Amino acid sequence: MPPSLVAGVELLCLDAGNTIIFLDHPRLAELASGAAGVTVSPDVLVRTEGEAKRLAESGGLHDGPWEFRDRPGAAAWGRMVGTMILRAGVPESSVARALDAAWRSHEVKNLWWKVPPGFGEAIDEMRSAGTKVAVISNSEGMLERLFRELDVLRHLDLVVDSGRVGVDKPDRRIFQIAFDHFGVPAERALHLGDVFATDVLGARAAGCRHALIDPFGHYEGLHADVPRVPGAVEVAR
């Protein structure tokens, strides 16, 4: 990790999914399998998650009608999850049914919920030295509730959930909400996330430092100019 990446950082901005909360691939596989009547492998979903991330750069994600598509944040969620399960073996004719089942479960308990060990302690130690922490996430308006349930909320200074503020990454305005809230200039902020199309391009548009978290090697061999970091815990420490 280059020292220049973290030197003088006053605000650490974090994506939510696969940065603070990680996808439960076995649970999604079970939901998709049950709804579509096919066998979806969790390991295959890890691979197709990367395929969906890369397709997001070209606008090539699957996008079709399903029951809950018009709920806050659901259209983008459905494009990502729908692409993942389609490429994992769910027939196109069954994608809508599988998305409906996955969304119902997601509303009860987020499919992204696994928190890295030591997250709270590392973040609090960094905050005690004066650095603020904001979540900037394309989500469905339910993040604060989820973070409270996972005992994560008390370790954060601000949650900017696109489902509540009405603007998504990579639009620079969602980052500006956090900059303005703390009175921190963009060049004193560092954003970490796992999706090039939203996190990296959004942070670049906002004028802040950025790095990619790629726990599954989804961007191996791609975007060599983008700094990589192991995770939020390691950066905080």
Backbone torsions as a table, in degrees:
resi	resn	phi	psi	omega
1	MET	NA	117.2	-178.4
2	PRO	-62.1	133.1	178.5
3	PRO	-56.9	-31.7	-179.6
4	SER	-65.3	-20.4	-179.1
5	LEU	-67.9	-36.2	-173.8
6	VAL	-109.8	-10.3	-177.2
7	ALA	-63.7	127.1	176.3
8	GLY	73.5	13.3	179.8
9	VAL	-72.5	125.5	178.1
10	GLU	-104.4	-18.8	-178.5
11	LEU	-138.7	120.0	174.3
12	LEU	-99.3	117.8	178.3
13	CYS	-102.9	133.1	-176.1
14	LEU	-124.9	132.6	164.0
15	ASP	-64.3	164.6	177.6
16	ALA	-92.9	-67.4	-175.3
17	GLY	-63.0	129.6	180.0
18	ASN	59.5	22.4	171.8
19	THR	-129.3	-49.4	173.9
20	ILE	-109.0	-43.0	-179.0
21	ILE	-121.2	128.6	-174.0
22	PHE	-106.5	148.8	-175.8
23	LEU	-65.2	137.5	173.8
24	ASP	-89.1	86.2	-176.6
25	HIS	-60.3	-42.4	178.4
26	PRO	-61.0	-38.5	179.7
27	ARG	-66.5	-44.3	177.7
28	LEU	-63.4	-39.6	178.4
29	ALA	-60.7	-42.1	179.6
30	GLU	-65.4	-42.9	-180.0
31	LEU	-64.5	-45.6	-179.3
32	ALA	-66.7	-40.3	179.7
33	SER	-62.7	-45.4	-178.2
34	GLY	-65.4	-38.6	-177.3
35	ALA	-76.3	-34.1	-174.4
36	ALA	-97.6	-12.4	-179.7
37	GLY	72.0	26.6	176.8
38	VAL	-130.1	169.6	177.5
39	THR	-97.1	118.6	177.1
40	VAL	-110.7	126.1	-176.9
41	SER	-89.7	134.2	174.1
42	PRO	-56.7	-39.1	-179.5
43	ASP	-64.7	-37.5	177.5
44	VAL	-67.3	-36.3	178.0
45	LEU	-63.9	-33.9	175.0
46	VAL	-59.7	-43.4	179.6
47	ARG	-67.5	-45.7	-175.7
48	THR	-73.3	-20.3	172.0
49	GLU	-62.3	-42.0	176.7
50	GLY	-65.2	-39.6	178.1
51	GLU	-61.4	-41.1	179.7
52	ALA	-66.4	-39.5	177.7
53	LYS	-59.4	-43.4	-178.4
54	ARG	-71.5	-36.9	177.7
55	LEU	-65.1	-27.4	179.7
56	ALA	-61.3	-23.1	-179.5
57	GLU	-72.7	-24.2	-177.0
58	SER	-110.9	3.6	-177.3
59	GLY	73.5	23.6	-175.0
60	GLY	-96.3	17.9	-179.8
61	LEU	-74.2	148.4	175.3
62	HIS	-62.7	136.4	-177.9
63	ASP	-146.5	103.2	-179.6
64	GLY	-137.9	172.5	-179.7
65	PRO	-72.2	145.4	171.0
66	TRP	-157.3	166.7	-165.3
67	GLU	-60.5	-41.8	-170.6
68	PHE	-103.3	16.6	-172.5
69	ARG	-58.8	-29.3	-175.1
70	ASP	-87.5	1.7	177.1
71	ARG	-75.2	155.7	-176.9
72	PRO	-53.8	125.5	177.5
73	GLY	76.7	-6.1	-172.3
74	ALA	-73.1	-32.7	-177.6
75	ALA	-62.4	-47.5	179.2
76	ALA	-66.7	-41.3	176.3
77	TRP	-57.2	-45.8	-178.5
78	GLY	-66.0	-34.9	177.1
79	ARG	-64.2	-43.3	-179.2
80	MET	-69.9	-53.0	-177.3
81	VAL	-66.7	-39.9	179.2
82	GLY	-61.4	-41.4	177.3
83	THR	-64.4	-42.0	179.6
84	MET	-59.6	-49.8	-175.0
85	ILE	-74.6	-32.4	176.2
86	LEU	-61.5	-47.0	-178.4
87	ARG	-75.0	-13.5	177.0
88	ALA	-90.5	0.2	174.4
89	GLY	119.8	-3.2	176.2
90	VAL	-73.8	125.9	178.9
91	PRO	-60.0	146.1	-178.5
92	GLU	-56.6	-33.5	-179.9
93	SER	-68.0	-16.7	-177.9
94	SER	-107.7	-2.5	-176.4
95	VAL	-61.1	-44.2	-178.9
96	ALA	-60.6	-43.5	179.7
97	ARG	-64.1	-40.1	179.0
98	ALA	-67.9	-38.9	177.2
99	LEU	-63.9	-41.1	178.4
100	ASP	-58.7	-46.0	-179.3
101	ALA	-65.7	-42.5	-179.3
102	ALA	-66.1	-39.3	-179.4
103	TRP	-66.1	-41.9	178.9
104	ARG	-57.4	-43.7	178.5
105	SER	-68.5	-39.8	-179.1
106	HIS	-61.0	-37.6	179.3
107	GLU	-67.7	-30.8	178.6
108	VAL	-77.9	-47.7	176.5
109	LYS	-146.4	120.9	-176.3
110	ASN	-51.4	137.1	176.3
111	LEU	-66.5	-24.7	173.8
112	TRP	-97.9	105.4	-174.1
113	TRP	-146.6	-6.9	-175.7
114	LYS	-82.2	117.5	-176.0
115	VAL	-96.9	132.5	179.9
116	PRO	-61.5	142.6	176.7
117	PRO	-57.5	138.4	175.8
118	GLY	80.4	6.1	-175.8
119	PHE	-60.8	-53.4	-175.6
120	GLY	-60.3	-44.1	-178.0
121	GLU	-64.4	-43.7	-179.0
122	ALA	-65.7	-42.0	-179.6
123	ILE	-66.6	-42.2	-179.2
124	ASP	-65.4	-37.1	178.4
125	GLU	-64.0	-40.9	178.0
126	MET	-66.6	-41.9	179.9
127	ARG	-64.1	-33.4	-179.2
128	SER	-65.7	-19.4	177.5
129	ALA	-90.3	0.7	173.0
130	GLY	110.1	-5.9	179.6
131	THR	-81.5	132.5	176.5
132	LYS	-87.3	155.4	-178.3
133	VAL	-129.8	124.4	178.0
134	ALA	-126.0	138.8	170.5
135	VAL	-91.1	130.3	174.6
136	ILE	-124.9	105.9	-168.5
137	SER	-136.5	139.8	165.4
138	ASN	-80.2	105.5	-173.9
139	SER	-142.1	-166.2	-168.4
140	GLU	-115.1	19.3	177.7
141	GLY	84.3	8.9	-174.8
142	MET	-117.4	10.4	-172.3
143	LEU	-66.3	-43.7	-177.9
144	GLU	-59.7	-42.7	177.8
145	ARG	-60.8	-46.0	-180.0
146	LEU	-62.5	-46.5	-178.8
147	PHE	-63.5	-33.7	176.4
148	ARG	-65.7	-45.2	-179.6
149	GLU	-63.3	-34.7	-179.0
150	LEU	-87.7	2.4	-177.4
151	ASP	59.9	38.3	178.1
152	VAL	-103.6	-29.8	-171.1
153	LEU	-57.4	-36.7	-176.6
154	ARG	-69.0	-11.9	178.6
155	HIS	-94.7	1.3	-175.2
156	LEU	-115.5	152.2	177.4
157	ASP	-98.0	-22.3	-176.7
158	LEU	-161.4	141.6	172.8
159	VAL	-122.4	118.3	176.5
160	VAL	-108.9	100.7	-175.0
161	ASP	-103.2	119.1	-176.1
162	SER	-58.2	-29.7	178.8
163	GLY	-66.2	-17.4	178.1
164	ARG	-105.0	-34.2	-175.9
165	VAL	-92.5	-13.4	172.7
166	GLY	80.6	17.6	176.3
167	VAL	-142.7	138.7	-174.3
168	ASP	-109.9	152.1	164.6
169	LYS	-63.5	141.6	15.3
170	PRO	-92.2	16.7	177.9
171	ASP	-62.2	126.3	-177.1
172	ARG	-61.3	-22.1	-175.1
173	ARG	-65.2	-29.4	-179.8
174	ILE	-70.7	-32.2	174.5
175	PHE	-71.3	-38.3	-177.5
176	GLN	-62.6	-29.6	176.3
177	ILE	-56.1	-45.5	-179.6
178	ALA	-70.7	-42.4	179.7
179	PHE	-59.0	-45.3	-177.9
180	ASP	-68.0	-37.5	-178.1
181	HIS	-59.4	-40.0	-176.8
182	PHE	-100.8	-5.7	-176.9
183	GLY	65.8	34.9	-177.7
184	VAL	-105.6	129.4	176.5
185	PRO	-68.6	151.1	-175.8
186	ALA	-54.4	-38.1	-176.0
187	GLU	-70.4	-10.3	177.4
188	ARG	-100.4	9.8	179.9
189	ALA	-112.7	149.3	176.3
190	LEU	-127.7	127.9	179.0
191	HIS	-111.8	134.0	176.4
192	LEU	-118.2	134.6	176.7
193	GLY	-163.1	176.1	-172.8
194	ASP	-112.3	1.0	-176.7
195	VAL	-121.6	118.0	-178.5
196	PHE	-59.7	-44.6	-172.3
197	ALA	-65.2	-27.0	-178.6
198	THR	-109.9	-49.0	-174.3
199	ASP	-75.8	-51.5	-177.4
200	VAL	-71.4	-49.3	-179.1
201	LEU	-65.8	-34.8	177.4
202	GLY	-67.1	-45.2	179.3
203	ALA	-64.5	-38.7	176.5
204	ARG	-61.9	-43.8	179.6
205	ALA	-63.2	-33.3	-178.9
206	ALA	-82.4	-11.8	177.1
207	GLY	83.0	21.4	-179.6
208	CYS	-111.1	163.0	176.2
209	ARG	-65.6	157.1	-176.3
210	HIS	-155.8	157.4	173.8
211	ALA	-151.6	154.6	-176.0
212	LEU	-101.7	131.3	169.9
213	ILE	-98.4	121.6	-174.7
214	ASP	-132.9	70.8	-171.0
215	PRO	-65.0	-22.8	-176.7
216	PHE	-109.5	8.1	179.3
217	GLY	69.2	29.2	-177.8
218	HIS	-65.1	-26.0	-178.1
219	TYR	-110.9	24.7	-179.8
220	GLU	-59.1	126.5	-179.7
221	GLY	83.0	0.8	-178.0
222	LEU	-118.0	154.3	173.3
223	HIS	50.5	55.1	-176.8
224	ALA	-63.6	-18.5	-179.0
225	ASP	-82.4	-5.2	-177.4
226	VAL	-95.3	124.6	177.6
227	PRO	-60.3	142.5	175.5
228	ARG	-109.2	144.8	172.6
229	VAL	-133.9	152.2	-177.6
230	PRO	-65.9	-36.6	-177.8
231	GLY	174.0	174.2	-178.5
232	ALA	-65.2	-36.3	-179.6
233	VAL	-62.0	-45.3	-177.6
234	GLU	-66.6	-40.2	179.1
235	VAL	-65.6	-43.5	179.9
236	ALA	-61.6	-41.3	-179.7
237	ARG	-67.2	NA	NA
